[in-house]
């Protein structure tokens, strides 16, 4: 069982003898809460931690470019600096010293609180540079009524296809495109963000229905 067609494609290219045995079933959604009101000031959330493959260096470079020109933007880093390499911690600390109060570390939070932060944010940043099997943060953001700004890689293009989030993707590792997408979000009013978020949520709840996923799983096991 693969969680995206892209994941299935990668596996079948390496082991073509398994192709006829592969089934694609998207991950089900978590228990979804009501949409929250957006933060008063523009806020982006990054949840990738210090992982290189999650695009931490893309995030840091992009945040720096935005902060140089926008004096009312805040970046939230969920989970704090746990998992960051020393050089990344130093960069973020330098950014914090230069742009006081503009990068905020939340520390560890319960899952429900993380979803609320996603909902309140103007966008959730997912600058991965590896083949995300599914892109769960992307789906969580959309389900909580928030635009994901995500790399065009792995299963992400599948889960955003046909939605507003599809045009907010960018080339993996391309900082200029990443910044451009953030600037696009900053050009929208809170009302526009809310309307877009409602559309993303409705499409996500329909596409990743838990009952539908369960039926597909049961069908696979029946075939066995």
N, C-alpha and C positions, 0 to 999 in steps of 0.2 A: 504494500500500500504506500503510495507516494502522496505528498500533500500538495503537489502542483505538477502541471504537465512539464514544466521546465525540469523539475527534479527527475521525473520519469525519463525525459529525453537524455539527461546526463547518465543515468544508470544504464539505460538501454544501449547507449553508445559505447560504454565500457564493457558491458556484458549483454550482447545482443541476444544470447540464448534465453535471457529472462524477459524479453520484450512481451511475450504473450501472457506472462504471469503478472504483469504490472497492472494495478488499478489505481486511479487517481481519485482521492477523496479529500476535499479541503478540510482543514481544521475547523472544528466548531467554535462559535463565539463564546467568550466568557459570559457570566451573568451581567447584563448591561444595566447601568444606572441611568437616571434621567440626565439630559443635557444640562450642563452648568452655564451660567452667564460668563461671558468672556472677561478676562482681566481688564482693569481700567486702562492700563497702558499696554502697548504691543509686547507680547511675550512669546518666545519660542522655547520649546522644551526638547532637550536632547537626552535620550535614555541609553545610549550606546556604551557608556562607561569608557574605560581607557583602552578598549580593544582596537588594535590596528585595523583588523578586517572589518570592524563596524564603522570605520571611517573617522576615527577621532581626530586625525590630523586635518581632514577636510573640514570637520566641524570647527576646530580652533581657528584655522585660516579664514573660514567664512565669517565666523563671529567677529573676528578682528576687523575685517573689512566693513561689516555693518556698523560696528561700534564707532568706527572712525568718523562716520557721517550721520549717524542717527543717535541723538542724545536722549531718546525716550524709550529705547528698546531694552528689554531684559531677557537674558538667557537663563533658563532653569536647567540644572543638571541633576536629574533624579539619581539617588544613590550616593551623592557626594563624590569624593575622589577615590573611593575604594576601587581597586583594580586599575588605577591609572599608573603608568610608568613614571618614574621620577621626573624625567624631562617634561612630560606632559603636565604633571602637577606644578612644576616650576613655571611653565608657560601660563597656565590658568591663574596661578597666584600673581604673576606679573600683570596679567590682564585685570585681575581684581584690584590691584594696587593702582593701575592707571585709570580704569573705568570703575570707580568706586560704586558698589551696589548694583552693577549691571550684569554680573554673573552671580547667580545664587545657587548654592549647593543645598539640596533638600535633606541629604542624609537618607538613611533607610526609612521607607514608608510602607505601610500596608498596601496591598494591591488595589483595594478600592480607592484609596487616596491618590494613588498614581493615576488611575483612570479619571478621577476628578480633575487632576492637573492637566491631563491631556485635553479634557473637555473645555477647560478655561483658557487654554493656550490659543494663540492665533494660528499656530501650526506646530506639528511635531516633526522633528528633523531625523531623517533616517539615511545618513550618507554612506551606507555600506559599500564595500568594494569587493565582497565575495558573493557567491551564488546563494543568496538567501533561499532556503527551500520553500518558504511560504511568505514570510514577512509579517509576523504576527503583530508587531507594534503598529504597522501600517493599518491593519484591519481594526485594531483596537482604537486607533485615533479616529478613523472614519465612523466607527460605531458610536463613538462619543461625540460626534458632530464636529470634528476638527480636520482640517486639511493636512495630509502628510506630505512633506517635501522629501521625496525618496529617490534613491538611485534607481536607474532603469536596469535592473539586474535580477537574476534568479526568478523566483515566482512573483515578484512584486508587480510587474506589468500585467500579469493575469488578474490579480486581486483588485486592481484599480481600473481595469479596462472598462471604457464606456462611462466613467465618472469624471468629475471635475479634477480629481487627483491625477488622472492620467496625464494631463498637460502640465502638471507640476513636477513630474519626474525630471531627472537630469542625468547626464552622462557620468558614470561612476568615476570619482576622483577629480572631476572638473569643478574647481572652486568657483570660477567665474559664473558658470551656469547655476551652481548652488546659491550663490549670492543673488543672482538675478531672480530666482524663484522666491527667495525671501523678500526681495523688494516688491515683487508682484503682490505678495500677501499684504505687505505694509501699505500698498496703494488702495486696498479695499477698506470699506467702512465696516464698522461692527455689524451693522444690519446686513450687509452683503455676506460677511463671514457666517452669520447665523443662518441665512438662507441657503448658502452653499453647504453648510454643515448638516442641515436638516435633510437635504438631498442625499448627501453621502451616507448618512445614518440609515435612511430608508432603503437605499440600494444595498447597503451592507447587511442589514438585518434580513433582507429578502434572499440575498445570494448565499449567505452562510447560515441558513436556518438549521438549528440543531436537530430537529426532527428529520429533516431531509438527510442530514449526515448520518444519523443513526440508521435509517432505512438502507442507505447505501452500504454501510458497514455490515449490517445483518445479511444483506444479499451476498456480499463477498464470502462470508463465512458459510452461508448455505451452499455456495458453489463448491466449497472445499469438501 
